[in-house]
Amino acid sequence: MSETARLADQIRRAFEGEAWHGDSVLEILKNVDAKQAAARPIKKAHTIWELVLHIAAWDGAVRRRTAGQPVNLSDNENFPPVQDTSAAAWKKAVEYMRRTHNDLVQAVAGFPDSRLQEQVPGKKESFYNFFYMFSGIVQHELYHAGQIVLLKKAA
Protein backbone atom coordinates (compact mmCIF):
# COMPACT_ATOMS: atom_id res chain seq x y z
CA MET A 1 0.00 0.00 0.00
CA SER A 2 1.34 3.44 -0.89
CA GLU A 3 1.93 6.14 1.69
CA THR A 4 -0.82 8.31 0.24
CA ALA A 5 -3.23 5.37 0.35
CA ARG A 6 -2.41 4.96 4.06
CA LEU A 7 -2.90 8.68 4.65
CA ALA A 8 -6.22 8.62 2.77
CA ASP A 9 -7.30 5.67 4.94
CA GLN A 10 -6.46 7.59 8.13
CA ILE A 11 -8.40 10.62 6.87
CA ARG A 12 -11.36 8.35 6.06
CA ARG A 13 -11.24 6.57 9.45
CA ALA A 14 -11.20 9.84 11.42
CA PHE A 15 -14.30 10.94 9.54
CA GLU A 16 -16.28 7.76 8.81
CA GLY A 17 -15.29 5.15 11.37
CA GLU A 18 -13.06 2.24 12.31
CA ALA A 19 -10.70 4.70 13.98
CA TRP A 20 -8.33 3.41 16.65
CA HIS A 21 -9.18 6.19 19.12
CA GLY A 22 -12.97 5.75 19.14
CA ASP A 23 -15.91 7.42 17.41
CA SER A 24 -15.40 9.26 14.15
CA VAL A 25 -16.98 12.57 13.13
CA LEU A 26 -19.94 10.88 11.43
CA GLU A 27 -20.45 8.44 14.30
CA ILE A 28 -20.57 11.37 16.74
CA LEU A 29 -23.05 13.25 14.53
CA LYS A 30 -25.31 10.23 14.02
CA ASN A 31 -28.21 11.34 16.28
CA VAL A 32 -27.67 15.09 16.17
CA ASP A 33 -30.72 16.97 14.91
CA ALA A 34 -30.96 20.53 13.57
CA LYS A 35 -32.00 21.98 16.93
CA GLN A 36 -29.03 20.44 18.75
CA ALA A 37 -26.66 21.35 15.88
CA ALA A 38 -27.71 25.02 16.03
CA ALA A 39 -27.67 25.26 19.84
CA ARG A 40 -24.94 27.25 21.59
CA PRO A 41 -24.71 25.57 25.01
CA ILE A 42 -21.28 27.07 25.65
CA LYS A 43 -21.28 30.84 25.37
CA LYS A 44 -18.79 32.14 22.76
CA ALA A 45 -18.09 28.60 21.48
CA HIS A 46 -18.94 27.49 17.98
CA THR A 47 -22.07 25.41 17.46
CA ILE A 48 -22.00 21.86 16.15
CA TRP A 49 -23.39 23.20 12.87
CA GLU A 50 -20.62 25.79 12.58
CA LEU A 51 -18.03 23.06 13.24
CA VAL A 52 -19.54 20.85 10.53
CA LEU A 53 -19.28 23.69 8.00
CA HIS A 54 -15.73 24.43 9.23
CA ILE A 55 -14.65 20.81 8.75
CA ALA A 56 -16.09 20.88 5.23
CA ALA A 57 -14.33 24.17 4.50
CA TRP A 58 -10.93 22.77 5.43
CA ASP A 59 -11.45 19.44 3.70
CA GLY A 60 -12.24 21.46 0.58
CA ALA A 61 -9.22 23.71 1.06
CA VAL A 62 -6.85 20.75 1.41
CA ARG A 63 -8.36 19.09 -1.66
CA ARG A 64 -7.89 22.27 -3.71
CA ARG A 65 -4.30 22.53 -2.50
CA THR A 66 -3.62 19.02 -3.83
CA ALA A 67 -4.58 20.40 -7.26
CA GLY A 68 -1.97 23.15 -6.94
CA GLN A 69 -4.19 26.00 -5.73
CA PRO A 70 -2.85 28.21 -2.95
CA VAL A 71 -5.83 28.45 -0.58
CA ASN A 72 -6.28 30.78 2.37
CA LEU A 73 -9.76 30.91 3.84
CA SER A 74 -11.43 34.17 4.80
CA ASP A 75 -13.17 34.35 8.19
CA ASN A 76 -16.54 33.65 6.54
CA GLU A 77 -15.10 30.71 4.62
CA ASN A 78 -13.34 29.36 7.72
CA PHE A 79 -16.54 29.37 9.81
CA PRO A 80 -19.42 29.92 7.39
CA PRO A 81 -22.43 31.54 9.07
CA VAL A 82 -25.51 29.38 9.52
CA GLN A 83 -28.45 31.17 7.90
CA ASP A 84 -31.16 28.49 7.90
CA THR A 85 -31.53 26.19 10.93
CA SER A 86 -34.22 23.93 9.49
CA ALA A 87 -33.98 20.15 9.52
CA ALA A 88 -33.58 20.17 5.73
CA ALA A 89 -30.71 22.67 5.93
CA TRP A 90 -28.97 20.54 8.60
CA LYS A 91 -29.27 17.44 6.44
CA LYS A 92 -27.87 19.42 3.50
CA ALA A 93 -24.92 20.68 5.61
CA VAL A 94 -23.98 17.18 6.75
CA GLU A 95 -24.28 15.85 3.20
CA TYR A 96 -22.12 18.70 1.90
CA MET A 97 -19.48 17.86 4.52
CA ARG A 98 -19.64 14.17 3.57
CA ARG A 99 -19.25 14.94 -0.18
CA THR A 100 -16.39 17.34 0.42
CA HIS A 101 -14.69 14.80 2.63
CA ASN A 102 -15.09 12.01 0.07
CA ASP A 103 -13.56 14.26 -2.60
CA LEU A 104 -10.61 14.87 -0.28
CA VAL A 105 -10.08 11.15 0.42
CA GLN A 106 -10.09 10.43 -3.32
CA ALA A 107 -7.64 13.27 -4.00
CA VAL A 108 -5.22 12.06 -1.30
CA ALA A 109 -5.50 8.41 -2.41
CA GLY A 110 -4.58 9.45 -5.95
CA PHE A 111 -1.79 11.81 -4.89
CA PRO A 112 1.69 10.55 -5.88
CA ASP A 113 3.92 9.47 -3.00
CA SER A 114 6.79 11.16 -4.83
CA ARG A 115 5.17 14.57 -4.11
CA LEU A 116 4.61 14.18 -0.36
CA GLN A 117 7.71 16.22 0.52
CA GLU A 118 6.82 19.06 -1.87
CA GLN A 119 5.89 22.43 -0.43
CA VAL A 120 2.14 23.13 -0.33
CA PRO A 121 1.25 26.01 -2.71
CA GLY A 122 0.98 29.32 -0.88
CA LYS A 123 2.74 28.12 2.29
CA LYS A 124 6.05 29.69 3.25
CA GLU A 125 6.97 27.49 6.23
CA SER A 126 9.61 24.96 5.16
CA PHE A 127 7.89 22.13 7.08
CA TYR A 128 4.52 22.72 5.35
CA ASN A 129 4.68 19.92 2.82
CA PHE A 130 1.87 17.65 1.61
CA PHE A 131 2.65 14.92 4.15
CA TYR A 132 2.36 17.48 6.96
CA MET A 133 -0.93 18.80 5.57
CA PHE A 134 -2.48 15.36 5.05
CA SER A 135 -1.50 14.28 8.56
CA GLY A 136 -2.78 17.59 9.87
CA ILE A 137 -6.25 17.22 8.37
CA VAL A 138 -6.67 13.98 10.35
CA GLN A 139 -5.74 15.85 13.52
CA HIS A 140 -8.07 18.70 12.58
CA GLU A 141 -11.07 16.42 12.16
CA LEU A 142 -10.44 14.61 15.43
CA TYR A 143 -9.92 17.87 17.33
CA HIS A 144 -13.31 19.12 16.19
CA ALA A 145 -14.92 15.72 16.79
CA GLY A 146 -13.91 16.13 20.44
CA GLN A 147 -15.46 19.58 20.53
CA ILE A 148 -18.70 18.21 19.09
CA VAL A 149 -18.84 15.53 21.78
CA LEU A 150 -18.50 18.19 24.49
CA LEU A 151 -21.18 20.36 22.86
CA LYS A 152 -23.53 17.37 22.73
CA LYS A 153 -22.99 16.75 26.44
CA ALA A 154 -23.48 20.42 27.32
CA ALA A 155 -26.78 20.72 25.44
ABEGO torsion letter per residue (X at the ends): XBAAAAAAAAAAAAAAEGBAAEBBAAAAAAABBAAAAABBABBGBBBAAAAAAAAAAAAAAAAAAAAGBBBBBBAAAABBBBABABAAAAAAAAAAAAAAAAAAAAAAAABBAAAAABBBBGBABAABBAAAAAAAAAAAAAAAAAAAAAAAAAX
